[in-house]
Amino acid sequence: MDWMGKCVGKRIERAMTEAGVNLGELAQWSGLPEWLLGDRLEAPESFRLDELILIASVMKHEVAELLPCPPGNSRLGCECDDPMT
């Protein structure tokens, strides 16, 4: 898995944890099948943009909050974005 996919997966899982949402609830609210979300979280580099838009929308996040920051960015929330980690 590339560092960008790894970061997207971490950010989605963090958003779910912070919202107290489980996979079944996210599937129900987003309209995406639970099996698909499970597969995507196993291989987060496979998320499509339309899926990220749906997830961000139901989680009340901006899509950009689920995307990686540029490498070398040290701002808060970018800890998973360093390709060297």
N, C-alpha and C positions, 0 to 999 in steps of 0.2 A: 504494500500500500504506500502511495506517495504521501509526503508530508501534508499536502493540501487536503487530500481525502481524510487523512487522520484527524486534521484539525476540524473539518466540517463535522465529522462524527462526534468528536468531543464537544463541540459547541451545541449540537442538537441534543446530546445526552445531558449536558449541563442545563439547557433551557427546560428540558423535560423534568429534571430533578427539581429545579427552582420552582417550577409551576406545580409540582406534585402530580404530574401526568404520567400515566403508564402507556405502554405501547398500544394496548387495546383502545384506550381513550383517544390517543392521537390518531389512530386509524379511523375511528368513528367520526371524529370532528373534522378530519381533513378529507375524508372520502377515499383515502388510499387504503388498499387492502392491508391487513395486519401482516400477512406473509411478506408482502412487498417491502413494507417498512423494516421488518426484521432483516430481510436480505440486504437492504440498503445500509442499515446500520452495521451489518457484518462486513460490508465492502463500501464504505461511505463515499469513495471516489466515484461510485456509480450513480449517485443522486443526480437527477435532472433538474434543471432550473425551475420548471413548472412545479415539481415536487417541493423544492425548497421554498417557493413562493407560498404554496398551500400551508406548509408546516409553519413558516414564519407568521402567516396570517392568523392561524388558529392559536398560536402561542403568544400572539400580540407582541411580536418582535419585528424589527426591520430585517429584510433579507440579508443585508450587509452584516448583521450581527451573527449570522451563521457562516459567513465566508471568512477565509484566512486573511490576515493582514500581510502586507509585503514583508519579505524576509528582512531581518535586522530591525524590525519595528519593535521598540521596547515599551510601547504604551500599554497601559493596563488592559488585560483581556487578550493579549497577543502571545501569551506564554506558550501556546501550542503551535505557533506559527514559524518557529525557527527550524529550518530544514536540517540543522545540525543536531537536533535533539531527538 
